[in-house]
Amino acid sequence: MRNTIGLLVILAFLLGSCTAMAGGIQHWPASLIAVAVIVLMKIANDRYKVLNWPLEFLLASGVVMIVINLGRLYIIPMPY
């Protein structure tokens, strides 16, 4: 139960930070993919204990969120 609450806090922090930096919710297509990857990472981490909880997992989750959002920015056409 504590791990689930911790995961929800991490996801809320990451999604809120992305929304604040983007100035809106245009990041959501990539962020939904990132959330799915982070949840799968948490399930795998609970089983294989690769990352320490919560600090190393928070760092890895932030990197995943950044990389997936940058990938989306690379793929979408420029607005001009």
Summary of the structure (lengths in Angstrom):
residues: 80
radius of gyration: 13.5
end to end distance: 47.4
largest distance: 47.4
contacts: 189
relative contact order: 0.15
helix: 79%
strand: 0%
